[in-house]
Amino acid sequence: MMNINTHQVFMLFILIIGSSLLVPTHGDLIYYSPPAPEPGLSGGVLPPMWAPSMAPAPSPYSEGPEAQPPSTAAGKVFPPENMYCGKPNSKCNGKKIECPKECPSFKPADPKAKACTIDCDSPKCESYCKNRTANCEGPGSACGDPRFVGGDGIVFYFHGKTNQHFSLVSDSNIQINARFIGRRPEGRKRDNTWIQALGLMFSTHSFTLAAKKVADWDKNVDQLLFTYDNMPISINEGHLSSWSAPNSPLLVERTANTNSITVTLPGVVEISASVVPITKEDDRIHNYQIPYSEDCFAHLEVQFRFFDLSERVEGVLGQTYRPEFQSPVKRGVAMPIMGGEDKYMTSSLVSSDCNYCIFSSSAAAAVTANPLVLDPSNSMECTSKMSNGRGVVCRR
């Protein structure tokens, strides 16, 4: 009969209990898969945007066999994440792309860190590093008294009108509108305007995000409002806190504790947006004459990343992505103006009734126009060093 002393019993007990707590491993790296929240719940941690269970419509990306490493673990260093491209019309379809060492994670724990972005349309099938907040010098951006950088890399201003709505992008399957706020300083001939809200329409759904009216600005107080299909929704504060639509693939994720988000409609568009005030320094430089005791004119800084625009795309910004588009703005002037208020004004934030709008909810499910091949990382270098303070110069 085998004699087992107390020490052996204790060690056997530790071995049994410990084995039940082990995490599955692959080589030297520990992987995990966080549980997905129920659809529609706010504040949960969502699975990746390319997870099949989250997207009824196919996404340009598909998950590889490796699960996401726990990149949010404080003080831990993990190998770069990777992803397989799952875009049928792309030469990168089925290829595994690894993140750069400089930004190894798709969703870094540090809100100020750059995130890995996979480009399934690039000739080299590569990844690159990207800020998760809007880059006001990059293509597809709209910031300030709206200063846009078009898909062609050309900078222009579009003033719109105070308390009116305009189509930024109108295509067969998507409509993006903006609501403008503004004021006319004493002695000026026009309003200074800013984008206060965005409205996104796709299929039969709508989503809006807006900056609240606020006098005393505090960056630690969230000033974002959201609706989905005309109903208000709440997204818990906190970096990486997320919300998913219950009946569509729309995902919304905070990219800072407050006031910054990314909206993703997989395979169609990604929107980075942040709420910012008119600073007193901006007011001094531009003489906006902001009544700070009443309103600091909180507004949105936004940047769009498109995946599925057609050759017919319209809108103040959308038209600049067409292959044959010739920008009418004057070059070399302090404020190159893009007209078109009469072409792109809509009756509301979620309507597509402008004179040049082409979005239709019934047609969104059956798009026949030829899609553009867009390269989100198209090596466009923008700098203000050669522009004598007059905006930026962009070159390919």
Buried (B, 14 or more C-beta within 10 A) or exposed (E): EEEEEEEEEEEEEEEEEEEEEEEEEEEEEBBEEEEBBEBEBBBBBBBBBBBEEBBEEBBBBBBBEBBBBBBBEEEEEBBBBBBBBBBEEBBBBEEEBBBBEEBBBBBBBEBEBBBBBBBBBBEEBBBBBBBBBBBBBBBBBBBBBBBBBBBBBBBBBBBBBBEBBBBBBBBBBBBBBBBBBBBBBEEEEEBBBBBBBBBBBBBEBBBBBBBEEBEEBEEEEBBBBBBBBEEEBEBEBEBBBBBBBEEBBBBBBBBBBBBBBBBBBBBBBBBBBBBBBBEEEBBEEBEBEBEBEEBBBBBBBBBBBBBBBBEBBBBBBBBBBBEEBEBEBEEEEEBBEBEBBEBBBBEEBBBBEBEBBBBBBEEBEEBEBEBBEBEBBEEBEBEEEEBEEEBBBBEE
